Amino acid sequence: MSYIKTLKRIRNNKTNYRKRKAILISKRNFVTIRVSNQNIHCQLIQPAMKGDLVLAYASSKELAKYGWKGSLNNLSACFLVGFILGKKMLSKKIDSAILYVGKASFTSKVASCLKGIAAAGITIPLSEESLPSDDRIKGTHISQYATSLREDKVHYQKQFSRLISNNINPEDYSKHFEETKVQVSNSNFN
């Protein structure tokens, strides 16, 4: 029997070195998106041989500054975090990047974040078929569901307790999304 040494980051399923090598060879800035159970983190990274440099960063915790009172890890929040990162990139005069997911999978939340970056004006390769619809991102489905549950007070209170405690009418969720998007658009990121 022989022992084959593998790198720790491969054993821990953290790094795909084939993708990493392609990123380093391209010498292009890349965006990483991590979605946890409670937050979203986006980074614009410049690859370097001695270690990557983070050029811009956005997190769902920043959304409160712009008046967001909804969930911090749904499709709407993902889009807004991507939109914030895109605005920060433009303020640093960076207008293009590529997506690097590494060992993570490409989910609808990652796609929503990517759509937010593109909506901010960043050139990023993406396929329109893989992106969620605008109605889904705006939360129109949440508003419709809240309207259908309006009659059942107990279930309505249980389902939308967090929104109600944050003084948001669940039927106006898509309107709240648009207001927050306008706040982000009007902000100065210099």
PyMOL commands that set and color helices and strands:
alter all, ss='L'
color gray80, all
select helices_A, chain A and resi 8-11+17-26+60-66+75-91+108-119+128-130+134-138+140-149+153-159+161-165+170-186
alter helices_A, ss='H'
color red, helices_A
select strands_A, chain A and resi 30-35+40-46+53-59+98-99
alter strands_A, ss='S'
color yellow, strands_A
deselect
rebuild
show_as cartoon
